[in-house]
Amino acid sequence: MSFFPKIVFQYEVEEYLTKVFRNKELITALGTQEAENKYQSLLSHLSHPPAFTTVRVNTHLASVKHVKKLLFEEIQKQFKGLCVPVLEHPKLQDVLLIPVIGPRRDLKKHASEVIVGAQCGYAVLRGAHVYVPGIVSTSRFVKAGDLVSVYSDIEGKCKRGAKEFDGVKVFLGNGISEFSRSEIFSSSGPLKGLGIRMIEPVYLSPSFDNVLPSHLFLQNLPSVVVSHILNPQPGEKILDMCAAPGGKTTHLATLMHDQGEVIAMDKIANKVKKIKHNAELLQLNCIKAFCYDGTKALSVEKREDKQEGPPFLPESFDRILLDAPCSGMGQRPNMAYSSTLKEVTSYQPLQRKLFTVAVKLLKPGGVLVYSTCTITLSENEEQVAWALKSFPCLQLHPQEPHIGGEGMKGAGLSLDQLKLLQRFDPSAVTLQGMDINSLQDSREDDLISLANKDCIGFFIAKFIKSNSK
């Protein structure tokens, strides 16, 4: 049952997506009505947060059982004794799942309002408090200690410092203001720090601000699956081509027991700092992060023997992860997608440049995993069809674990090929809320099944490079 309106796209993007999800192959397989129902269901899911918060345990430092106990105690403290379970995932042995309670429809709205930006709003829906930089406007007389209702300006039309806003806004819940209006918007006032402490969020998820920072990494479920599928082994040389902020990088290093070498690249310097920070926080020493453009990572000349960083010689890596820059349409929650059609369609050529470099950098017999957090065919199944045609040395390979659905029809791939792909499609499950009573009545197996389906939109393909030239 939808609590928020469906995600809104720019007109050209909506037309583009409608054609994608009504393609001939799909209509032939499902029928017009079923294809349409799935598409509309997907649009509803995208505007809502996933049904579970997923955290990855840093097994390099602690056992899952130990962290689970600490996390359960922390959640009880945050939720004032409310007994919300922490579940271990049976196929992802370093993953803990926390059910999200909500949407809570009976919350009283207060006269004092705070408007936050869309990105801040999405973070609140996934358990965050409101920090001062995310606040766009407040009611005229808001004081520190006031009870306020928090709304998201999903279209980005509220002017900073406005005293009232009548545009499209979505209710996120209630909180207590840490500052007065004049402090929030004063040029000499606080620019950072906690602005609103959420006490009645529409979706009740734990806050992970400074919670077991060396032991936990907040990560979407499919993002954890990716590293398990690459399956790095101790002593190997691994490349994470587009690595920021380092969730998958640090996971790869952990799976290798911090033995071997994980090269992480990103072309934005501040993002590389984030990778290094996360590696340090999780106490992983085999990660080497470089600020470098992945499309230029192949060396055409002989390297210096002592050169650690990019560019690299052909066939330098045992395994490569290409978690490619993408249109990001699978991210949840997202109520208004602002990118233009030109921006959406710009990713396919970039992904192909990166992919071409990855194939050349991979050793014969090596593994290449390609992934995106988007829902389009052009960035997912079409890329697989292109890769198989362009690189005869590549073969699709089964994925383990395989907990998402198979690939989507429409790119001309065979049924056997589609079964080897993994597409996480939130519309595979009915959109439903969760209250504490229904949670306590649910079987653990059913909750795990729901967590596997009601997550972000995501795509994974695994290739092996044959030994023959």
ABEGO torsion letter per residue (X at the ends): XBABBBBBBBAAAAAAAAAAAABAAAAAAAEAAAAAAAAAAAAAAAABBBABBBBBBBAAABBAAAAAAAAAAAAAAAAGGBBBBBBBBAABAABBBBBBBOBBAABBBBABBBBBBAAAAAAAAAGBBBBAAABABBBAABBBGBBBBBBBBAAGABBBGBABBABBBBBAEBBBBABBAAAAABAABBABEBABBBABBABBBBBABGBGAAABBBBBAAAAAAAAAAGBBBGBBBBBABAOAGAAAAAAAAAAGGBEBBBBBBABAAAAAAAAAAAAAAGBAABBBBBBBAAAABBABBBBAABABOBBBBGABABBBBBBBBAGAABOBBABBABBAAAAAAAAAAAAAAAAAAAAABBBGBBBBBBBABABAAABAAAAAAAAAABAABBBBBBOBBABBBBBBGAGBBAAAAAABBBBBAAABBBBBBBAAAAAABBAAAAAAAAAABBBBBBBBBBBBBABX
